[in-house]
Each structure stands twice: as structure tokens, then as C-alpha cells.
Amino acid sequence: MEIGDGSVLVELTGGMGRKLSPEPGSVPGVGDGVCFTSLTDGSFGAARFPDREDTPWTHGGPPEEYVPTDEDAEEDWS
């Protein structure tokens, strides 16, 4: 959830071990500033989608080519 000034609100919903609340000092408190960074030498660029013909079977395989029809033009939003 973006707050508007570039701040981001993060809610922890799991991963705290056996406790429902973290130990004091183990995570930043409300209003604390944090900085996230990569721990590698290289840079991770923006994620890239595969080319249409390389869409994996887990995502339905390559999509069929879209061919507009007369019915498309009759939809309420058009």
C-alpha cells in the first residue's frame, strides 16, 4: 500500500517463527526508516516477460493471435 510520499506500508503476516508477534528489535518499528538493497555485485534489471511464442505451458502456452470481430465492437465499453 503506497502512502503518497514515496513511503510504503508493509504488513508482516507470517514468518515470525512460533510467535504471532516479533521479538522487540527484530523488525523495524512503526515510523522507522529502512533501506532495501541487493546483496549481489550485479544489478537485477526489471523482470522481462518471455516472447509471445515462448510463453511457458504453465501459463497456458503461447496465446492465440487476437482477431477482432464485429461482436467486439458491440461491447458496452467500446
PECOR-V346606 format. One record per run of one state. SS is the DSSP state (helix for helix, strand for strand, loop for the rest). FROM is the first residue (numbers start at 0). LEN is the number of residues. If there is no record, write none. Layout:
ss & from & len
SS & FROM & LEN
SS & FROM & LEN
//
This chain:
ss & from & len
loop & 0 & 1
strand & 1 & 1
loop & 2 & 5
strand & 7 & 1
loop & 8 & 43
helix & 51 & 3
loop & 54 & 2
helix & 56 & 3
loop & 59 & 10
helix & 69 & 4
loop & 73 & 5
//
